[in-house]
Amino acid sequence: MKKGEIDMHITEGILPLKWAVVWYGVSAPFVAMGLVVLKAKTKGDITFKIMLGMIGAAVFVISCMPVPVPTAGTCSHPCGTGISGILLGPIMSIFVTSIALLIQALFMAHGGITTWGADIVSMGIVGSYAGFLTFRGLTFLRVHPVISAFVAGVLADWATYLTTSFELASALKGDGSFWTLFWTILVAFIPTQLPLGILEGAMTGGMVGFMLKRRPDILARFGIIK
């Protein structure tokens, strides 16, 4: 990869057309499902609309924090889908993430329109489900919600970059080895994404801990705690 090929999210024009179409096809049903769920959940419930807007803004801001990756000539960033997956559930987390990614692509040159589907898959779908399932699984095992949220935030972040590495290696390997390119890209992200994932875990755990102390009624309302 040349310097500048990836800037935050996968940059416009990096993916060949066939791969751009593949990832659009994977992401489209989830975004469409988000629209259906949005209509159902917001019907007569202004509280959910407020929560949706707040978490969407948080995902947008968090994923706009670039951290240089010197070994790859690119930038890394936290994602915010761990906390959105926990608070909103995976489908609505995917939906708000898709909106955040679209705004970033259109107005901030982060990501792109042709790569929007791939970015939704890695950050929205994989990140949201990794965070949600990890949190629900750990709390089911009676792990404290703050610890569960920490682990969920870490894994949501790392899963996103694992998927991004897979997407890039699949599209850019040419006649070369998929696994060689996959590990090259993944290793390039480790110096920044390893600590960033831990930082995002701390941030996710801190947000859940804050809400447990100050507004446990909100967590209970959305089925996060009993």
N, CA and C of each residue as an Amber inpcrd file, in Angstrom:
protein
   678
   0.8310000  -1.1970000   0.0000000   0.0000000   0.0000000   0.0000000
   0.8620000   1.2400000   0.0000000   0.4860000   2.2320000  -0.7220000
   1.2190000   3.4860000  -0.7810000   0.7000000   4.4320000   0.2790000
   1.5450000   5.3910000   0.6210000   1.1700000   6.3680000   1.6160000
  -0.0890000   7.1010000   1.1600000  -1.0740000   7.1570000   2.0830000
  -2.2850000   7.9000000   1.7740000  -3.3960000   7.0670000   1.1890000
  -3.1450000   5.7570000   0.9700000  -4.1980000   4.9370000   0.3810000
  -5.4110000   4.8150000   1.2940000  -5.1590000   4.7660000   2.5910000
  -6.2570000   4.6380000   3.5260000  -6.2040000   5.8280000   4.4570000
  -7.2430000   6.5920000   4.5450000  -7.2710000   7.7430000   5.4320000
  -8.4860000   7.6100000   6.3350000  -8.2570000   7.1880000   7.5660000
  -9.3380000   6.9020000   8.5030000 -10.1200000   5.6800000   8.0350000
 -11.2200000   5.8610000   7.3130000 -11.9690000   4.7400000   6.7540000
 -11.3540000   4.4110000   5.3940000 -11.8960000   3.3960000   4.7170000
 -11.3480000   3.0500000   3.4070000 -11.6610000   4.1830000   2.4240000
 -10.6200000   4.7230000   1.8020000 -10.7590000   5.9140000   0.9780000
 -11.4220000   5.6360000  -0.3630000 -12.0890000   6.6400000  -0.8740000
 -12.7320000   6.5800000  -2.1910000 -11.7610000   6.0790000  -3.2540000
 -12.2270000   5.1080000  -4.0590000 -11.4420000   4.6420000  -5.1860000
 -10.4820000   3.5130000  -4.8920000 -10.3230000   3.1280000  -3.6280000
  -9.3820000   2.0610000  -3.2920000  -9.9100000   0.6970000  -3.7140000
 -11.1940000   0.4650000  -3.5110000 -11.7720000  -0.8380000  -3.8290000
 -12.1460000  -0.9350000  -5.3050000 -11.8040000  -2.0440000  -5.9710000
 -12.3090000  -2.2840000  -7.3250000 -13.8400000  -2.3090000  -7.3000000
 -14.4550000  -1.9850000  -8.4440000 -15.9060000  -1.8650000  -8.5180000
 -16.6200000  -3.1180000  -8.0250000 -16.1320000  -4.2990000  -8.4000000
 -16.8410000  -5.5270000  -8.0170000 -16.8660000  -5.6960000  -6.5030000
 -15.7850000  -5.2890000  -5.8280000 -15.7550000  -5.4140000  -4.3780000
 -16.6120000  -4.3440000  -3.7130000 -16.6380000  -3.1690000  -4.3040000
 -17.5200000  -2.1210000  -3.7780000 -18.9730000  -2.5860000  -3.8250000
 -19.3570000  -3.2470000  -4.9300000 -20.7250000  -3.7580000  -5.0900000
 -21.0050000  -4.8710000  -4.0860000 -20.0230000  -5.7500000  -3.8800000
 -20.1910000  -6.8430000  -2.9160000 -20.5030000  -6.3020000  -1.5250000
 -19.7290000  -5.3210000  -1.0700000 -19.9280000  -4.8040000   0.2880000
 -21.1930000  -3.9630000   0.3950000 -21.5810000  -3.3080000  -0.6910000
 -22.8870000  -2.6300000  -0.6970000 -23.9990000  -3.6590000  -0.5400000
 -23.8540000  -4.7780000  -1.2290000 -24.8680000  -5.8180000  -1.1480000
 -24.9780000  -6.4210000   0.2440000 -23.8530000  -6.5670000   0.9210000
 -23.8610000  -7.1080000   2.2800000 -24.4830000  -6.1150000   3.2560000
 -24.1550000  -4.8350000   3.1040000 -24.5960000  -3.8240000   4.0710000
 -26.0440000  -3.3740000   3.8660000 -26.5150000  -3.3860000   2.6260000
 -27.8380000  -2.8330000   2.3090000 -28.9800000  -3.4260000   3.1340000
 -29.0750000  -4.7600000   3.3150000 -30.1890000  -5.3030000   4.1090000
 -30.1800000  -4.8130000   5.5560000 -29.0040000  -4.6180000   6.1220000
 -28.9100000  -4.1570000   7.5060000 -29.3720000  -2.7100000   7.6390000
 -28.9950000  -1.8700000   6.6650000 -29.4240000  -0.4680000   6.6880000
 -30.9330000  -0.3880000   6.4810000 -31.4420000  -1.1990000   5.5540000
 -32.8880000  -1.2210000   5.3120000 -33.6370000  -1.6930000   6.5470000
 -33.1100000  -2.7040000   7.2260000 -33.7260000  -3.1870000   8.4510000
 -33.7150000  -2.0910000   9.5200000 -32.6450000  -1.2940000   9.5280000
 -32.5560000  -0.1850000  10.4630000 -33.6630000   0.8250000  10.2550000
 -34.0000000   1.0920000   9.0150000 -35.0980000   2.0210000   8.7140000
 -36.4280000   1.4880000   9.2360000 -36.6300000   0.1950000   9.0760000
 -37.8730000  -0.4260000   9.5550000 -37.9490000  -0.3590000  11.0800000
 -36.8520000  -0.7110000  11.7400000 -36.8270000  -0.6860000  13.2070000
 -36.9580000   0.7410000  13.7200000 -36.3210000   1.6810000  13.0310000
 -36.4100000   3.0880000  13.4230000 -37.8510000   3.5630000  13.4280000
 -38.5850000   3.2350000  12.3940000 -39.9820000   3.6450000  12.3010000
 -40.8060000   3.0440000  13.4220000 -40.5340000   1.7810000  13.7440000
 -41.3000000   1.0990000  14.7880000 -40.9780000   1.6410000  16.1790000
 -39.6960000   1.8770000  16.4490000 -39.2790000   2.2890000  17.7870000
 -39.5800000   3.7480000  18.0840000 -39.5760000   4.5880000  17.0590000
 -39.7790000   6.0220000  17.2960000 -41.2480000   6.4360000  17.2350000
 -42.1130000   5.5080000  16.9090000 -43.5370000   5.8240000  16.8280000
 -44.0820000   6.1160000  18.2330000 -44.2760000   7.3760000  18.5010000
 -44.8200000   7.7800000  19.7920000 -43.8450000   7.7150000  20.9480000
 -42.5560000   7.5100000  20.6780000 -41.5650000   7.4210000  21.7540000
 -40.4460000   8.4190000  21.5000000 -40.5870000   9.6190000  21.9820000
 -39.6010000  10.6690000  21.7580000 -38.2970000  10.3830000  22.4920000
 -38.3630000   9.5860000  23.5640000 -37.1640000   9.2400000  24.3210000
 -36.1610000   8.5030000  23.4540000 -36.6570000   7.5780000  22.6380000
 -35.7600000   6.8190000  21.7670000 -35.1370000   7.7130000  20.7150000
 -35.8900000   8.6730000  20.2130000 -35.3400000   9.5980000  19.2240000
 -34.1860000  10.4060000  19.8030000 -34.3550000  10.8390000  21.0400000
 -33.3100000  11.6160000  21.7010000 -32.0600000  10.7580000  21.8990000
 -32.2470000   9.5310000  22.3930000 -31.1290000   8.6180000  22.5940000
 -30.4210000   8.3260000  21.2800000 -31.2030000   8.1170000  20.2250000
 -30.6500000   7.8300000  18.9100000 -29.7730000   8.9840000  18.4300000
 -30.2630000  10.2110000  18.5800000 -29.5000000  11.3700000  18.1520000
 -28.2200000  11.5460000  18.9470000 -28.2910000  11.3320000  20.2640000
 -27.1120000  11.4860000  21.1200000 -26.0430000  10.4440000  20.8000000
 -26.4460000   9.2000000  20.6600000 -25.4780000   8.1390000  20.3730000
 -24.9240000   8.2860000  18.9610000 -25.7790000   8.6890000  18.0120000
 -25.2980000   8.9250000  16.6500000 -24.2400000  10.0080000  16.6110000
 -24.4610000  11.0840000  17.3680000 -23.4820000  12.1700000  17.4360000
 -22.1870000  11.6800000  18.0680000 -22.3000000  10.8220000  19.0910000
 -21.1130000  10.2890000  19.7550000 -20.2880000   9.4340000  18.7950000
 -20.9560000   8.5720000  18.0260000 -20.2500000   7.7350000  17.0490000
 -19.5490000   8.6130000  16.0100000 -20.2330000   9.6470000  15.5530000
 -19.6650000  10.5520000  14.5640000 -18.3940000  11.2070000  15.0950000
 -18.4660000  11.7450000  16.3080000 -17.3260000  12.4650000  16.8820000
 -16.1760000  11.5100000  17.1950000 -16.4840000  10.3790000  17.8320000
 -15.4450000   9.4280000  18.2110000 -14.6920000   8.9130000  16.9930000
 -15.4180000   8.6180000  15.9120000 -14.7720000   8.0560000  14.7240000
 -14.1210000   9.1170000  13.8460000 -14.1220000  10.3680000  14.3140000
 -13.4320000  11.4470000  13.6050000 -12.1130000  11.8190000  14.2830000
 -11.6190000  10.9470000  15.1520000 -10.3770000  11.2260000  15.8780000
  -9.2260000  10.4600000  15.2330000  -8.4770000  11.0810000  14.3040000
  -7.4230000  10.3610000  13.5950000  -6.1640000  10.1670000  14.4380000
  -5.5840000   8.9850000  14.3340000  -4.3040000   8.6830000  14.9730000
  -3.3760000   8.1400000  13.8920000  -2.2410000   8.7910000  13.6170000
  -1.3500000   8.3500000  12.5330000  -0.8330000   6.9290000  12.7490000
  -0.7180000   6.1990000  11.6480000  -0.1130000   4.8610000  11.6470000
   1.1480000   4.9450000  10.7950000   2.3030000   5.2420000  11.3980000
   3.5240000   5.4670000  10.6270000   3.9250000   4.2870000   9.7590000
   3.6710000   3.0630000  10.2290000   4.0870000   1.8760000   9.4830000
   3.2630000   1.6400000   8.2280000   2.1020000   2.2980000   8.1270000
   1.2340000   2.0940000   6.9590000   1.0290000   3.3610000   6.1490000
   1.5280000   4.4930000   6.6370000   1.3110000   5.7400000   5.9200000
  -0.1470000   6.1190000   5.8860000  -0.8690000   5.8610000   6.9620000
  -2.3020000   6.0990000   7.0000000  -2.7090000   6.5360000   8.3990000
  -4.0130000   6.5390000   8.6730000  -4.5130000   6.9110000   9.9960000
  -5.4510000   5.8380000  10.5290000  -5.4570000   5.7180000  11.8330000
  -6.3790000   4.8360000  12.5230000  -7.3170000   5.7130000  13.3420000
  -8.3290000   5.1140000  13.9440000  -9.2570000   5.8960000  14.7600000
 -10.1190000   4.9850000  15.6090000 -10.5980000   5.4680000  16.7560000
 -11.5910000   4.7040000  17.5080000 -12.9050000   4.6860000  16.7340000
 -13.8410000   3.8490000  17.1410000 -15.0620000   3.6540000  16.3410000
 -16.3500000   4.0980000  17.0360000 -16.4940000   3.7930000  18.3140000
 -17.7080000   4.1750000  19.0210000 -18.8550000   3.2040000  18.8900000
 -18.6640000   2.1300000  18.1180000 -19.7810000   1.2050000  17.9010000
 -19.9640000   0.2300000  19.0570000 -18.9680000   0.1560000  19.9560000
 -19.1580000  -0.6640000  21.1360000 -20.2730000  -0.1100000  22.0050000
 -20.1970000   1.1890000  22.2940000 -21.2160000   1.8100000  23.1410000
 -22.5530000   1.9190000  22.4210000 -22.5300000   2.1880000  21.1060000
 -23.7990000   2.2900000  20.3880000 -24.4810000   0.9260000  20.2710000
 -23.6840000  -0.1340000  20.1100000 -24.2630000  -1.4690000  20.0640000
 -24.9000000  -1.8540000  21.3820000 -24.2490000  -1.4700000  22.4870000
 -24.7730000  -1.7700000  23.8220000 -26.0730000  -1.0130000  24.0850000
 -26.0780000   0.2890000  23.7980000 -27.2140000   1.1290000  24.1600000
 -28.3840000   1.0330000  23.1840000 -28.0920000   0.8930000  21.9040000
 -29.1570000   0.9110000  20.8960000 -29.5220000  -0.4630000  20.3640000
 -28.6450000  -1.4470000  20.5780000 -28.8180000  -2.7240000  19.9120000
 -28.0970000  -2.6780000  18.5730000 -27.7340000  -3.8250000  18.0000000
 -26.9020000  -3.8390000  16.7940000 -27.5330000  -3.2060000  15.5620000
 -28.8170000  -3.4240000  15.3370000 -29.4330000  -2.9180000  14.1090000
 -29.4550000  -1.3910000  14.0950000 -29.8780000  -0.7710000  15.1880000
 -29.9110000   0.6850000  15.2180000 -28.5010000   1.2680000  15.2980000
 -27.5830000   0.5380000  15.8960000 -26.1830000   0.9670000  15.9070000
 -25.6270000   0.9940000  14.4840000 -25.9590000  -0.0200000  13.7010000
 -25.5340000  -0.0500000  12.2940000 -26.1280000   1.1340000  11.5430000
 -27.3850000   1.4310000  11.8160000 -28.0530000   2.5170000  11.1160000
 -27.3940000   3.8620000  11.4090000 -27.1710000   4.1820000  12.7000000
 -26.5720000   5.4770000  13.0300000 -25.1280000   5.5440000  12.5360000
 -24.4370000   4.4040000  12.5410000 -23.0670000   4.3740000  12.0240000
 -23.0470000   4.6530000  10.5330000 -24.0230000   4.1030000   9.8040000
 -24.0830000   4.3420000   8.3560000 -24.3040000   5.8190000   8.0520000
 -25.1230000   6.4880000   8.8690000 -25.3510000   7.9210000   8.6810000
 -24.0870000   8.6970000   8.9880000 -23.4060000   8.3550000  10.0760000
 -22.1580000   9.0280000  10.4360000 -21.1190000   8.8590000   9.3330000
 -21.0020000   7.6470000   8.8040000 -20.0340000   7.3840000   7.7340000
 -20.3740000   8.1490000   6.4650000 -21.6610000   8.2600000   6.1560000
 -22.0710000   8.9870000   4.9540000 -21.7300000  10.4690000   5.0720000
 -22.0030000  11.0670000   6.2180000 -21.6870000  12.4870000   6.4300000
 -20.1860000  12.7190000   6.3530000 -19.4200000  11.8150000   6.9620000
 -17.9650000  11.9510000   6.9160000 -17.4390000  11.8410000   5.4880000
 -18.0170000  10.9280000   4.7040000 -17.5870000  10.7510000   3.3170000
 -17.9350000  11.9670000   2.4560000 -19.1250000  12.5260000   2.6610000
 -19.5900000  13.6340000   1.8250000 -18.9270000  14.9640000   2.1740000
 -18.7020000  15.2070000   3.4610000 -18.2760000  16.5440000   3.8820000
 -16.8920000  16.6230000   4.5040000 -16.2790000  15.4690000   4.8230000
 -14.9940000  15.5080000   5.5090000 -13.9110000  14.7080000   4.8080000
 -14.2320000  14.1000000   3.6790000 -13.2760000  13.2860000   2.9130000
 -12.7360000  12.1160000   3.7310000 -13.5320000  11.6140000   4.6730000
 -13.1890000  10.4220000   5.4330000 -14.0050000   9.2740000   4.8500000
 -13.3360000   8.3190000   4.2500000 -14.0530000   7.2580000   3.5740000
 -14.4720000   7.7190000   2.1890000 -15.5220000   7.1270000   1.6530000
 -15.9730000   7.4880000   0.3140000 -17.3280000   6.8960000   0.0210000
 -17.9110000   7.2940000  -1.1000000 -19.2180000   6.7650000  -1.4910000
 -19.0820000   5.3340000  -2.0120000 -18.0600000   5.0630000  -2.8320000
 -17.8950000   3.6950000  -3.3360000 -17.4750000   2.7340000  -2.2370000
 -16.8460000   3.2420000  -1.2060000 -16.3960000   2.3800000  -0.1030000
 -17.3320000   2.4480000   1.1050000 -18.4330000   3.1450000   0.9640000
 -19.3840000   3.3040000   2.0660000 -19.8850000   1.9450000   2.5510000
 -20.2290000   1.0630000   1.6220000 -20.7180000  -0.2590000   1.9950000
 -19.6880000  -1.0440000   2.7960000 -18.4310000  -1.0200000   2.3510000
 -17.3610000  -1.7340000   3.0610000 -17.1490000  -1.1540000   4.4490000
 -17.1940000   0.1690000   4.5680000 -17.0230000   0.8070000   5.8740000
 -18.1870000   0.4800000   6.8100000 -19.4000000   0.3880000   6.2590000
 -20.5580000  -0.0020000   7.0760000 -20.3790000  -1.4240000   7.5890000
 -19.8950000  -2.3110000   6.7210000 -19.7050000  -3.7120000   7.1300000
 -18.6930000  -3.8150000   8.2700000 -17.5290000  -3.1880000   8.1120000
 -16.4690000  -3.3350000   9.1130000 -16.7800000  -2.6010000  10.4030000
 -17.1310000  -1.3320000  10.3010000 -17.3570000  -0.5390000  11.5000000
 -18.7770000  -0.6860000  12.0260000 -19.7560000  -0.6730000  11.1330000
 -21.1450000  -0.7290000  11.5580000 -21.6020000  -2.1250000  11.9450000
 -21.5590000  -3.0570000  11.0080000 -22.1010000  -4.3920000  11.2560000
 -21.2210000  -5.1870000  12.2190000 -19.9630000  -5.3630000  11.8600000
 -19.0750000  -6.1800000  12.6940000 -18.8210000  -5.5130000  14.0390000
 -18.5350000  -4.2040000  14.0360000 -18.2830000  -3.5060000  15.2880000
 -19.4810000  -3.5240000  16.2180000 -20.6640000  -3.2730000  15.6810000
 -21.8750000  -3.2340000  16.5030000 -22.2190000  -4.5970000  17.0840000
 -22.1750000  -5.6310000  16.2490000 -22.5060000  -6.9620000  16.7400000
 -21.4530000  -7.4820000  17.7160000 -20.1830000  -7.1720000  17.4670000
 -19.1290000  -7.5990000  18.3870000 -19.3430000  -6.9710000  19.7640000
 -19.6470000  -5.6740000  19.7830000 -19.8910000  -4.9980000  21.0500000
 -21.1390000  -5.5050000  21.7510000 -22.2220000  -5.6140000  20.9970000
 -23.5130000  -6.0380000  21.5680000 -23.4440000  -7.4600000  22.1150000
 -22.9510000  -8.3920000  21.3060000 -22.9320000  -9.7940000  21.7130000
 -21.9650000 -10.0300000  22.8670000 -20.8390000  -9.3340000  22.8570000
 -19.8850000  -9.4690000  23.9520000 -20.4990000  -8.9810000  25.2610000
 -21.1260000  -7.8090000  25.2160000 -21.7350000  -7.2450000  26.4190000
 -22.8520000  -8.1330000  26.9400000 -23.7470000  -8.5520000  26.0540000
 -24.8760000  -9.3710000  26.4940000 -24.3980000 -10.7350000  26.9990000
 -23.3920000 -11.2930000  26.3400000 -22.8670000 -12.5860000  26.7680000
 -22.2310000 -12.5160000  28.1480000 -21.4410000 -11.4910000  28.3810000
 -20.7680000 -11.3550000  29.6720000 -21.7450000 -11.0250000  30.7970000
 -22.7060000 -10.1500000  30.5170000 -23.6880000  -9.8350000  31.5670000
 -24.5740000 -11.0410000  31.8620000 -24.8360000 -11.8630000  30.8480000
 -25.5850000 -13.1070000  31.0740000 -24.8230000 -14.0220000  32.0290000
 -23.4920000 -13.9720000  31.9520000 -22.6440000 -14.7620000  32.8440000
 -22.3960000 -14.0490000  34.1730000 -23.1500000 -12.9510000  34.3850000
 -23.1180000 -12.1860000  35.6260000 -21.8070000 -11.4240000  35.8450000
 -21.1370000 -11.0880000  34.7540000 -19.9870000 -10.1840000  34.8420000
 -20.5300000  -8.7700000  35.0270000 -19.8670000  -7.9670000  35.8510000
 -20.3430000  -6.6060000  36.1240000 -20.5030000  -5.8270000  34.8180000
 -21.5860000  -5.0380000  34.6830000 -21.8250000  -4.2960000  33.4340000
 -20.6650000  -3.4100000  32.9820000 -19.9480000  -2.8030000  33.9180000
 -18.8310000  -1.9280000  33.5300000 -17.7010000  -2.7460000  32.9130000
 -17.3900000  -3.8820000  33.5120000 -16.3500000  -4.7520000  32.9540000
 -16.8060000  -5.3170000  31.6120000 -18.0640000  -5.7030000  31.5520000
 -18.6180000  -6.2220000  30.2900000 -18.5230000  -5.1720000  29.1930000
 -18.8270000  -3.9220000  29.5380000 -18.7650000  -2.8360000  28.5630000
 -17.3330000  -2.5760000  28.1270000 -16.3910000  -2.6590000  29.0550000
 -14.9830000  -2.4840000  28.7090000 -14.5440000  -3.5060000  27.6640000
 -14.8240000  -4.7830000  27.9410000 -14.4320000  -5.8470000  27.0140000
 -15.1550000  -5.6720000  25.6770000 -16.4290000  -5.2800000  25.7310000
 -17.2090000  -5.0740000  24.5060000 -16.6000000  -3.9620000  23.6570000
 -16.1850000  -2.8690000  24.2910000 -15.5760000  -1.7670000  23.5600000
 -14.2760000  -2.1670000  22.9030000 -13.4570000  -2.9300000  23.6270000
 -12.1820000  -3.4030000  23.0770000 -12.4100000  -4.2880000  21.8550000
 -13.2860000  -5.2820000  22.0040000 -13.4940000  -6.2510000  20.9220000
 -14.2070000  -5.6280000  19.7250000 -15.1030000  -4.6670000  19.9740000
 -15.7730000  -3.9890000  18.8590000 -14.7490000  -3.2460000  18.0120000
 -13.8030000  -2.5900000  18.6690000 -12.7570000  -1.8510000  17.9600000
 -11.8460000  -2.7980000  17.1890000 -11.3420000  -3.8040000  17.8580000
 -10.4170000  -4.7220000  17.1980000 -11.0840000  -5.5160000  16.0850000
 -12.3330000  -5.8970000  16.2720000 -13.0540000  -6.6440000  15.2320000
 -13.2350000  -5.8000000  13.9750000 -13.4310000  -4.4970000  14.1810000
 -13.5770000  -3.5920000  13.0370000 -12.3300000  -3.5950000  12.1720000
 -11.1810000  -3.5130000  12.7920000  -9.9370000  -3.4520000  12.0190000
  -9.5170000  -4.8080000  11.4790000  -9.9410000  -5.8670000  12.1300000
  -9.7320000  -7.1950000  11.5720000 -10.5180000  -7.3250000  10.2660000
 -11.7430000  -6.8380000  10.2870000 -12.5970000  -6.8950000   9.0910000
 -12.0790000  -5.9740000   7.9960000 -11.6210000  -4.7860000   8.3650000
 -11.0590000  -3.8620000   7.3730000  -9.8540000  -4.4970000   6.6820000
  -9.0100000  -5.1750000   7.4550000  -7.8510000  -5.8550000   6.8780000
  -8.2910000  -6.9300000   5.8950000  -9.3520000  -7.6510000   6.2500000
  -9.8980000  -8.6850000   5.3620000 -10.4270000  -8.0650000   4.0660000
 -11.1660000  -6.9630000   4.1910000 -11.7340000  -6.3040000   3.0110000
 -10.6420000  -5.8160000   2.0730000  -9.6230000  -5.1930000   2.6280000
  -8.5450000  -4.6490000   1.7970000  -7.7230000  -5.7570000   1.1530000
  -7.4140000  -6.7860000   1.9200000  -6.6230000  -7.8850000   1.3680000
  -7.3760000  -8.6040000   0.2590000  -8.6770000  -8.7780000   0.4400000
  -9.4890000  -9.4440000  -0.5880000  -9.4900000  -8.6520000  -1.8860000
  -9.5650000  -7.3330000  -1.7730000  -9.7030000  -6.4960000  -2.9510000
  -8.3760000  -6.1900000  -3.6260000  -7.2960000  -6.1320000  -2.8550000
  -6.0330000  -5.6170000  -3.3940000  -4.9610000  -6.6730000  -3.6140000
  -5.2380000  -7.9440000  -3.3420000  -4.2060000  -8.9660000  -3.4220000
  -3.7330000  -9.2360000  -4.8400000  -4.5980000  -8.9890000  -5.8340000
  -4.2180000  -9.2700000  -7.2200000  -3.8670000 -10.7360000  -7.3900000
  -2.6730000 -10.9980000  -7.9490000  -2.2190000 -12.3770000  -8.1150000
  -1.3950000 -12.8420000  -6.9220000  -1.2660000 -11.9830000  -5.9330000
  -0.4610000 -12.3300000  -4.7700000  -1.2420000 -13.1360000  -3.7450000
  -0.6110000 -13.3480000  -2.6140000  -1.2050000 -14.1390000  -1.5450000
  -2.1420000 -13.2930000  -0.6940000  -3.3730000 -13.7870000  -0.5200000
  -4.3260000 -13.0850000   0.3290000  -3.8000000 -12.9920000   1.7500000
  -3.3340000 -14.1150000   2.2870000  -2.9300000 -14.1500000   3.6860000
  -1.7100000 -13.2810000   3.9600000  -0.7870000 -13.2160000   3.0050000
   0.3840000 -12.3540000   3.1810000  -0.0380000 -10.8960000   3.2920000
  -0.9050000 -10.4610000   2.3860000  -1.3630000  -9.0760000   2.4150000
  -2.2400000  -8.8190000   3.6370000  -3.0900000  -9.7790000   3.9910000
  -3.9600000  -9.6220000   5.1560000  -3.1350000  -9.3810000   6.4200000
  -2.1260000 -10.2140000   6.6420000  -1.3160000 -10.0670000   7.8460000
  -0.4660000  -8.8050000   7.7970000  -0.0360000  -8.4100000   6.6030000
   0.7380000  -7.1720000   6.4670000  -0.0970000  -5.9680000   6.8830000
  -1.3480000  -5.9140000   6.4090000  -2.2360000  -4.7990000   6.7510000
  -2.5850000  -4.8320000   8.2340000  -2.9230000  -6.0260000   8.7300000
  -3.3240000  -6.1500000  10.1310000  -2.1870000  -5.7550000  11.0770000
  -0.9720000  -6.2200000  10.7790000   0.1800000  -5.8920000  11.6190000
   0.4680000  -4.3950000  11.5840000   0.2310000  -3.7630000  10.4290000
   0.4570000  -2.3200000  10.3210000  -0.4420000  -1.5310000  11.2540000
  -1.6310000  -2.0570000  11.5300000  -2.5710000  -1.3670000  12.4180000
  -2.2760000  -1.5930000  13.9010000  -1.5380000  -2.6410000  14.2400000
  -1.3570000  -3.0220000  15.6400000  -0.7610000  -1.9230000  16.5140000
   0.2900000  -1.2080000  16.0810000   0.8990000  -0.2100000  16.9750000
  -0.0770000   0.8450000  17.4890000  -1.0650000   1.2050000  16.6790000
  -2.0400000   2.2020000  17.1400000  -3.3410000   1.5660000  17.6070000
  -3.7920000   0.5180000  16.9070000  -5.1150000  -0.0090000  17.2340000
  -5.1270000  -0.8480000  18.4920000  -4.0040000  -1.4340000  18.8570000
  -3.9530000  -2.1920000  20.1000000  -4.2450000  -1.2810000  21.2990000
  -3.5070000  -0.1760000  21.4650000  -3.8450000   0.7300000  22.5800000
  -5.1560000   1.4760000  22.3710000  -5.4990000   1.7940000  21.1180000
  -6.7660000   2.4860000  20.8620000  -7.9530000   1.6200000  21.2760000
  -7.8590000   0.3180000  21.0170000  -8.9340000  -0.5800000  21.4130000
  -9.1140000  -0.5990000  22.9210000  -7.9950000  -0.6170000  23.6530000
  -8.0650000  -0.5900000  25.1150000  -8.6430000   0.7400000  25.5870000
  -8.2130000   1.8340000  24.9380000  -8.7590000   3.1500000  25.2840000
 -10.2580000   3.2070000  25.0260000 -10.6810000   2.6360000  23.8870000
 -12.1090000   2.6320000  23.5820000 -12.8820000   1.7570000  24.5660000
 -12.2510000   0.6780000  25.0200000 -12.8850000  -0.1420000  26.0410000
 -13.0830000   0.6320000  27.3320000 -12.0550000   1.3970000  27.7160000
 -12.1580000   2.2050000  28.9320000 -13.2450000   3.2630000  28.7840000
 -13.3270000   3.8520000  27.6110000 -14.3350000   4.8700000  27.3590000
 -15.7420000   4.2490000  27.4040000 -15.9040000   3.0910000  26.8070000
 -17.2020000   2.4110000  26.8040000 -17.6080000   1.9990000  28.2170000
 -16.6700000   1.4170000  28.9520000 -16.9570000   1.0460000  30.3300000
 -17.2690000   2.2550000  31.1890000 -16.5420000   3.3560000  30.9470000
 -16.7820000   4.5760000  31.7120000 -18.1580000   5.1590000  31.4660000
 -18.6130000   5.1090000  30.2090000 -19.9350000   5.6380000  29.8830000
 -21.0340000   4.8010000  30.5310000 -20.8790000   3.4870000  30.4880000
 -21.8800000   2.6210000  31.1270000 -21.8530000   2.8180000  32.6370000
 -20.6540000   2.9410000  33.2080000 -20.5400000   3.1700000  34.6380000
 -21.1770000   4.4820000  35.0590000 -20.9750000   5.5260000  34.2630000
 -21.5770000   6.8300000  34.5490000 -23.0990000   6.7400000  34.5470000
 -23.6430000   6.0380000  33.5470000 -25.0930000   5.9060000  33.4580000
 -25.6470000   5.0320000  34.5740000 -24.8860000   4.0350000  35.0090000
 -25.3270000   3.1970000  36.1230000 -25.4880000   4.0250000  37.3980000
 -24.5860000   4.9800000  37.5780000 -24.6240000   5.8070000  38.7890000
 -25.6510000   6.9290000  38.6860000 -25.7140000   7.5760000  37.4990000
 -26.5410000   8.7760000  37.3730000 -27.9120000   8.5260000  36.7680000
 -27.9920000   7.6630000  35.7730000 -29.2830000   7.4310000  35.1000000
 -29.5260000   5.9460000  34.8400000 -29.5840000   5.1250000  35.8850000
 -29.8490000   3.6950000  35.6660000 -31.2170000   3.4480000  35.0400000
 -32.1280000   4.4270000  35.1860000 -33.4570000   4.2770000  34.5970000
 -33.3930000   4.1950000  33.0820000 -32.4300000   4.9040000  32.4850000
 -32.2760000   4.8560000  31.0260000 -31.8000000   3.4700000  30.6020000
 -30.8160000   2.9330000  31.3160000 -30.3180000   1.5980000  30.9920000
 -31.4210000   0.5530000  31.1570000 -32.2270000   0.7120000  32.1980000
 -33.3300000  -0.2270000  32.4170000 -34.3880000  -0.0980000  31.3340000
 -34.6450000   1.1170000  30.8950000 -35.6680000   1.3590000  29.8710000
 -35.3370000   0.6640000  28.5680000 -34.0540000   0.6040000  28.2540000
 -33.6330000  -0.0100000  27.0000000 -33.1830000  -1.4580000  27.1820000
 -33.5250000  -2.0280000  28.3330000 -33.2880000  -3.4450000  28.5630000
 -31.8490000  -3.8270000  28.7940000 -31.0100000  -2.8370000  29.1570000
 -29.5960000  -3.1070000  29.3470000 -29.3290000  -3.6830000  30.7260000
 -30.0720000  -3.1950000  31.7130000 -30.0350000  -3.7640000  33.0580000
 -31.4620000  -4.0270000  33.5030000 -31.6430000  -4.8370000  34.5330000
 -32.9750000  -5.1340000  35.0420000 -33.3020000  -4.2040000  36.2050000
